[in-house]
Amino acid sequence: MCKRINADLRNYLRNYIRRFGARCDSVVCQGQFGLRLWCRPQMNRSASYISSFLLITLIAHPLLSQEKSRDQSPEALQGTKASIAAPPKASQQANQTKVSPAKRSITISDAVSIFLKQNLQLVAARYDIDLSDAEKLTARLRPNPEISVGFSDIPLSISHPGNPQTFDYNISQTFELGGKRQKRIDVANADSEVVRAEFQTIVWQLTNDLKKKFYAVLLAESLLKVARENQKTFEEIVKHTTEVFNLGEISGLDLQRLEIEKFKFDSDVANSEKDYELALRDLRVTLGGDYRAMEIEVAGTIDYYQPYEFSFAELRDKALAARPDLKAAQLSERAADASIRLQNAQRIPDLTIGAGIEQVPQGGSTYNFGVGIPLPVRDRNQGERAKALIQKMKAQNDQQLITNQVLSDVDKALVAFQIQKRRVELYRTGVLTKVDDIQRLTEFSLRAGESSTLELLDAIRTRRETLAGFYQTLFDYQVSLLDLELATATPLQK
């Protein structure tokens, strides 16, 4: 395009210069004395050359600018803009691909393993164990020695030196009597054991809560599958009914009723999707770690059922032997005993032994030795000893309280488990097969013209409600089994 325009421009300028030069040859010039003279051809030719050069400059610049503006028009720059914008788009897609990892399918055992490694509540609880270990280090420490340096007989005036100056150097060490250090170590060890038992209590409770949330996801997923199956079945019914309506065999009122019922099924699917997504996100945040990178999906089904038989005496013995909160109460009583021994030892005063040297530069040096001990006349650590005794009584009361709570938890959990087990057995008598057969036969009868659409709707609702009740009963059964594990602090699932 540019080459064609440049060629046309050269031809146009060449013709223009030729015409302009011929015109200049015939120009009449005004002389110095007003006489009309014909200009000389050489001067006319020079003038024509200069004028032509100026004309070329004035004409070529706008034409080239116009051609350049055409090349930079929106249509011409569209490809350039697209090519410039393409790399960031590709980079953005690459970043999105990098940020969105594939979902990881986990079982309940995988969930527990991940939870124990990276749950933030457990990480925070472990810091309490570290703090108790630091207290052990503090308990092992001994008193530091003390060094003192003194100067006496320092003159205030240089003209009156007075007595000779004296320099004192002393060192002293406090010795703990009554076995305070060892008793302090015993208290720190007992407190550390209590903290570890409390940590096991937190692990026991949070792990049980994690399993319940895992089964909640399985329940929501099963209900979502039922809702989608019903939606798909009803879409086929609406399609079949529309074909029948087009043939004129039914009225439009029946079709409108089906469309309204389809809206209910669609809403059921939307609500089930919401429940599933929320349950899944609750599980994600409970697992811990980076929430944004925790893309998971659960493996398994809620309709897995395994019956168990338990006796109260067996579960009671397991609970009394394994409950971490009961162990923590027992260890608290031991820690209170260790604290009583320590506070009784604190009433014994400590012994301080010191030695030093008194140096006189002009007259030699002397040595000194001393022993110091507080007199327990008023303060004999009465308050702390009383608090330690009260703490032991409180620990004993807590131990009895938790023991009764353990027995109550086992009793209630066992009763609830047995009831939920009977509910599951009721569903397993064949009612699920019956509702499936009723819906299938009703669909066949509708296509054969032997039943109405309302009958099929009633069959679909019955199946949906029955399956939803069955899945909820299985979930309640699993929760009751987890409550039994929570009451006994013992794994019962095989």
C-alpha positions in Angstrom: 0.0 0.0 0.0 2.8 2.4 0.9 4.7 1.6 -2.3 1.7 2.4 -4.5 1.1 5.7 -2.7 4.8 6.7 -3.0 4.8 6.0 -6.7 1.6 8.1 -7.3 3.2 10.9 -5.2 6.4 10.9 -7.3 4.4 11.0 -10.6 2.2 13.8 -9.3 5.2 15.9 -8.1 7.1 15.2 -11.4 4.2 16.6 -13.5 3.6 19.5 -11.1 7.3 20.5 -11.3 7.2 20.3 -15.1 4.1 22.6 -15.3 5.5 24.9 -12.6 8.9 25.3 -14.4 7.2 26.1 -17.7 5.0 28.7 -16.0 8.1 30.3 -14.3 9.7 30.7 -17.7 7.0 33.0 -18.8 6.8 35.1 -15.6 7.2 38.9 -16.1 9.5 40.6 -13.6 9.4 44.2 -12.4 12.6 46.0 -13.1 14.4 48.5 -10.9 13.0 51.5 -12.8 9.6 50.1 -13.2 10.4 48.6 -16.6 8.7 45.4 -17.5 11.4 42.8 -18.2 11.4 39.2 -19.0 13.3 37.1 -16.3 16.2 35.1 -17.4 15.6 31.4 -17.9 18.4 30.5 -15.5 17.0 32.5 -12.6 13.5 31.2 -13.4 14.7 27.6 -13.3 16.4 28.2 -9.9 13.3 29.6 -8.4 11.3 26.7 -9.8 13.6 24.2 -8.1 13.4 26.0 -4.8 9.6 26.2 -5.0 9.3 22.6 -6.0 11.5 21.5 -3.0 9.3 23.4 -0.6 6.2 22.1 -2.2 7.4 18.5 -2.0 8.2 19.0 1.7 4.7 20.4 2.5 2.8 17.8 0.5 4.8 14.7 1.4 4.6 15.2 5.2 0.8 15.2 5.5 0.5 12.3 3.1 3.0 10.2 5.1 1.3 11.2 8.4 -2.0 10.1 7.0 -0.6 6.8 5.8 1.0 6.3 9.3 -2.3 7.1 11.0 -4.0 4.5 8.7 -1.5 1.9 9.8 -2.3 2.8 13.5 -6.1 2.7 13.1 -8.1 0.5 15.5 -8.5 -2.2 12.9 -4.8 -2.3 12.2 -3.8 -2.3 15.9 -6.3 -5.0 16.8 -3.9 -7.8 16.0 -1.1 -6.0 17.8 -3.2 -5.5 20.9 -4.3 -9.1 20.8 -0.7 -10.3 20.6 0.4 -8.1 23.4 -2.5 -9.2 25.6 -2.0 -12.8 24.9 1.0 -13.5 27.1 -0.6 -12.2 30.3 -3.7 -14.2 29.5 -1.7 -17.4 29.1 0.3 -16.5 32.3 -3.0 -16.0 34.1 -4.3 -19.3 33.0 -1.1 -20.9 34.1 -1.4 -19.3 37.5 -5.0 -20.4 37.9 -3.9 -23.9 37.0 -1.2 -23.8 39.6 -3.4 -22.4 42.3 -6.3 -24.8 41.8 -4.9 -28.3 42.5 -6.9 -31.5 41.9 -9.2 -32.7 44.7 -7.8 -35.4 46.9 -10.1 -38.3 47.9 -9.7 -39.2 51.5 -11.1 -41.9 53.7 -12.0 -41.5 57.4 -8.6 -42.9 58.4 -6.8 -40.4 56.1 -8.9 -37.6 57.6 -7.8 -38.6 61.1 -4.2 -38.8 60.1 -4.2 -35.4 58.4 -6.1 -33.9 61.4 -3.5 -35.2 63.9 -0.7 -33.6 61.9 -1.9 -30.2 61.0 -5.0 -29.2 63.0 -4.3 -25.7 64.4 -6.1 -26.4 67.7 -3.9 -29.4 68.3 -0.8 -27.3 67.4 -1.9 -24.7 70.0 -2.5 -27.3 72.6 0.9 -28.8 72.1 2.4 -25.5 73.1 1.1 -26.1 76.6 3.2 -29.2 76.8 6.3 -27.2 75.7 5.5 -24.6 78.4 5.3 -27.4 81.0 8.7 -28.7 79.8 10.1 -25.2 80.3 8.8 -25.2 83.8 10.8 -28.4 84.4 14.0 -26.5 83.4 13.1 -23.7 85.9 12.5 -26.2 88.7 16.0 -27.7 88.3 17.8 -24.4 88.8 19.8 -23.7 91.9 20.3 -20.2 93.5 23.0 -18.1 92.0 26.1 -17.0 94.1 26.4 -13.4 95.1 29.5 -11.3 94.9 29.8 -7.9 96.5 32.6 -5.2 96.4 32.8 -2.3 98.9 34.9 0.7 99.6 35.2 2.5 103.0 37.0 5.5 104.5 37.0 7.4 101.2 38.0 11.0 102.0 35.8 13.8 100.8 38.7 16.3 100.7 42.2 15.7 99.2 43.9 18.1 101.7 42.5 16.0 104.7 43.0 12.3 103.7 41.7 11.0 107.1 41.8 7.3 107.8 43.3 4.8 105.4 41.0 3.5 102.7 39.6 0.0 103.0 38.4 -2.4 100.2 36.0 -5.3 100.9 35.5 -8.3 98.6 32.8 -10.8 99.6 31.1 -13.8 98.0 28.0 -15.7 99.4 25.9 -18.7 98.4 22.4 -19.7 99.4 21.8 -23.4 100.1 18.2 -24.7 99.9 17.3 -26.9 102.9 14.5 -29.4 103.3 14.8 -30.9 99.8 13.1 -27.9 98.1 14.8 -28.4 94.7 13.8 -32.1 94.4 10.2 -31.3 95.6 10.1 -28.5 93.1 11.1 -30.9 90.3 8.4 -33.4 91.5 5.8 -30.6 91.2 6.9 -29.7 87.7 6.8 -33.3 86.6 3.4 -33.8 88.1 2.0 -30.6 86.4 3.5 -31.8 83.1 1.7 -35.1 83.4 -1.6 -33.2 84.0 -1.0 -31.0 80.9 -0.3 -34.1 78.8 -3.5 -35.7 80.0 -5.4 -32.6 79.2 -3.9 -32.6 75.7 -5.1 -36.2 75.2 -8.5 -35.0 76.3 -8.5 -32.4 73.6 -7.3 -34.9 71.0 -10.0 -37.4 72.0 -12.8 -34.8 71.8 -11.7 -33.1 68.6 -11.0 -36.4 66.8 -14.5 -37.6 67.6 -15.9 -34.3 66.3 -13.9 -34.7 63.1 -15.4 -38.2 62.5 -18.9 -36.8 62.9 -18.2 -34.1 60.4 -16.9 -36.7 58.0 -20.1 -38.7 58.3 -22.1 -35.5 57.9 -20.4 -35.0 54.5 -21.3 -38.6 53.5 -24.9 -38.0 54.5 -25.1 -34.8 52.5 -23.6 -36.5 49.5 -26.0 -39.4 49.7 -29.0 -37.0 49.9 -27.6 -35.0 47.0 -27.5 -38.2 44.9 -31.1 -39.1 45.7 -32.2 -35.5 44.8 -30.4 -35.7 41.5 -31.9 -39.1 40.7 -35.4 -37.8 41.4 -34.7 -34.7 39.3 -33.5 -36.8 36.4 -36.5 -39.2 36.7 -39.0 -36.2 36.9 -37.4 -34.6 33.8 -38.1 -37.7 31.9 -41.7 -37.7 33.2 -42.2 -34.0 32.2 -40.7 -34.8 28.7 -43.1 -37.8 28.3 -46.1 -35.7 29.5 -45.2 -32.9 27.1 -45.3 -35.4 24.2 -48.7 -36.6 25.4 -50.0 -33.1 25.7 -48.8 -32.3 22.2 -50.9 -35.3 21.0 -53.9 -33.8 22.8 -54.5 -36.7 25.2 -54.2 -34.6 28.4 -55.0 -31.1 29.3 -52.6 -28.2 29.9 -53.5 -28.1 33.6 -51.8 -31.5 34.2 -48.6 -30.3 32.4 -48.6 -27.1 34.5 -48.8 -29.1 37.7 -45.9 -31.2 36.6 -43.8 -28.1 35.9 -44.6 -26.8 39.4 -43.6 -30.1 40.9 -40.4 -30.0 38.8 -39.6 -26.6 40.4 -39.8 -28.4 43.8 -37.4 -31.1 42.7 -35.0 -28.5 41.4 -35.1 -26.6 44.7 -34.5 -29.9 46.5 -31.3 -30.4 44.4 -30.2 -26.8 45.1 -30.7 -27.2 48.9 -28.9 -30.6 48.9 -25.9 -29.0 47.0 -25.8 -26.3 49.6 -25.8 -28.7 52.5 -23.1 -30.8 50.9 -20.8 -27.9 50.1 -21.2 -26.4 53.6 -20.5 -29.8 55.2 -17.5 -30.3 53.1 -16.1 -26.9 54.0 -16.6 -27.6 57.7 -14.6 -30.8 57.3 -11.8 -28.8 55.4 -11.4 -26.2 58.2 -11.4 -28.9 60.8 -8.6 -30.8 59.1 -6.4 -27.7 59.5 -3.4 -26.6 57.4 -3.9 -24.1 54.6 -7.6 -23.9 54.0 -7.1 -22.6 50.4 -5.0 -25.7 49.4 -7.2 -28.2 51.2 -9.2 -29.4 48.2 -10.7 -32.8 49.2 -13.6 -35.1 48.6 -14.7 -37.9 50.9 -14.5 -41.6 49.9 -17.1 -44.0 51.2 -20.9 -44.2 51.5 -23.3 -43.6 54.4 -25.2 -46.8 53.7 -22.5 -49.0 55.1 -23.8 -50.8 58.1 -22.2 -53.1 60.6 -24.0 -54.3 63.7 -22.3 -54.3 67.1 -23.1 -55.9 70.4 -21.9 -54.2 73.7 -22.5 -54.8 77.3 -22.6 -52.0 79.9 -20.1 -53.7 82.2 -17.5 -54.0 79.4 -17.9 -50.5 78.3 -17.9 -49.2 81.9 -14.5 -50.8 82.6 -13.0 -49.5 79.4 -14.2 -46.0 80.1 -12.8 -46.0 83.7 -9.5 -47.2 82.4 -9.2 -45.0 79.3 -11.0 -41.7 79.8 -8.3 -39.0 79.6 -10.3 -36.5 81.6 -10.6 -39.0 84.4 -6.8 -39.6 84.2 -6.2 -35.8 84.3 -8.3 -35.6 87.5 -6.3 -38.4 89.0 -3.0 -36.8 88.0 -4.3 -33.5 89.4 -4.6 -35.1 92.8 -1.1 -36.4 92.6 0.1 -32.9 91.6 -1.7 -31.5 94.6 0.1 -34.0 96.9 3.5 -32.9 95.4 2.6 -29.3 95.9 1.7 -29.9 99.5 5.1 -31.5 100.1 6.8 -28.5 98.4 4.9 -25.9 100.4 5.7 -27.7 103.6 9.4 -27.6 102.7 9.2 -23.9 101.9 8.6 -23.1 105.6 12.2 -24.3 106.3 14.5 -21.3 106.0 17.5 -21.5 103.6 21.1 -21.2 104.7 23.4 -18.5 103.3 27.2 -18.9 103.7 29.5 -16.0 102.9 33.2 -15.3 102.9 35.3 -12.3 102.1 38.5 -10.3 102.5 39.1 -6.8 103.8 42.1 -5.1 102.2 43.9 -2.1 103.7 46.6 -0.9 101.3 48.8 0.5 104.1 48.3 -2.1 106.8 47.6 -5.5 105.2 44.4 -7.5 104.8 41.9 -9.5 106.9 39.5 -12.3 106.2 35.9 -12.8 107.2 33.4 -15.6 107.2 29.6 -15.6 108.0 26.5 -17.7 108.1 23.0 -16.3 107.7 19.6 -17.9 108.2 16.1 -16.3 108.3 14.1 -16.7 111.5 10.7 -18.2 110.8 8.9 -16.2 113.5 5.9 -14.9 111.5 6.0 -16.1 107.9 6.1 -19.9 107.9 4.4 -20.2 104.4 1.0 -20.7 106.0 -1.0 -19.4 103.1 0.5 -21.5 100.4 0.3 -24.6 102.5 -3.4 -24.0 103.0 -4.0 -23.4 99.3 -2.2 -26.7 98.5 -4.5 -28.6 100.8 -7.6 -27.0 99.3 -6.3 -27.8 95.8 -6.0 -31.5 96.8 -9.6 -31.6 98.1 -10.8 -29.9 94.9 -8.9 -32.5 92.8 -10.6 -35.3 94.8 -14.0 -33.8 94.3 -13.4 -33.4 90.6 -12.3 -37.0 90.3 -15.5 -38.2 91.9 -17.5 -35.9 89.7 -15.9 -37.1 86.5 -16.3 -40.7 87.6 -20.0 -40.2 87.9 -20.0 -38.4 84.6 -18.2 -41.2 82.9 -20.7 -43.8 84.1 -23.6 -41.5 83.0 -22.1 -40.9 79.6 -21.6 -44.7 79.0 -25.1 -45.5 80.1 -26.8 -42.8 77.9 -24.6 -43.5 74.9 -25.3 -47.3 75.1 -29.1 -46.7 75.3 -29.0 -44.3 72.3 -26.9 -46.7 70.3 -29.3 -49.6 70.9 -32.3 -47.5 69.9 -30.5 -46.3 66.7 -29.6 -49.9 65.9 -33.2 -51.0 66.1 -34.2 -48.1 63.8 -31.7 -49.3 61.2 -33.0 -52.8 61.4 -36.5 -51.6 60.7 -35.3 -50.2 57.4 -33.5 -53.3 56.5 -36.6 -55.5 56.7 -37.3 -54.8 53.0 -39.0 -51.4 52.9 -36.3 -49.9 50.7 -36.8 -52.6 48.1 -40.6 -52.0 48.2 -40.4 -48.3 47.6 -38.0 -48.9 44.6 -40.4 -51.5 43.2 -43.4 -49.2 43.6 -41.8 -46.3 41.8 -40.6 -48.5 39.0 -43.9 -50.2 38.5 -45.7 -46.8 38.6 -43.4 -45.5 35.9 -44.1 -48.5 33.7 -47.9 -48.2 34.3 -47.8 -44.5 33.4 -46.1 -45.2 30.1 -48.7 -47.9 29.5 -51.5 -45.5 30.3 -52.7 -47.4 33.3 -51.8 -44.9 36.0 -51.8 -41.2 36.4 -49.0 -38.7 36.9 -50.2 -37.9 40.4 -49.7 -41.5 41.4 -46.2 -41.4 40.1 -45.5 -38.2 41.9 -46.7 -39.8 45.1 -44.4 -42.8 44.5 -41.4 -40.6 43.9 -42.1 -38.6 47.1 -42.5 -41.7 49.1 -39.2 -43.1 47.8 -37.4 -39.9 48.4 -38.7 -39.5 52.0 -37.9 -43.2 52.7 -34.4 -43.0 51.4 -33.8 -39.7 53.2 -35.0 -41.2 56.4 -32.9 -44.3 55.9 -29.7 -42.3 55.3 -30.5 -40.1 58.3 -31.0 -43.2 60.4 -27.7 -44.6 59.3 -26.0 -41.2 60.1 -27.7 -41.2 63.5 -26.4 -44.8 64.0 -22.8 -43.8 63.2 -23.1 -40.7 65.5 -24.4 -42.9 68.3 -21.5 -45.2 67.8 -19.1 -42.3 67.9 -20.8 -41.0 71.1 -20.2 -44.4 72.6 -16.5 -44.1 71.6 -16.5 -40.7 73.1 -17.9 -42.0 76.4 -15.4 -44.8 76.6 -12.4 -43.2 74.9 -11.9 -46.5 73.1 -12.1 -47.2 69.3 -15.1 -49.5 68.8 -15.4 -49.6 65.0 -13.8 -52.5 63.3 
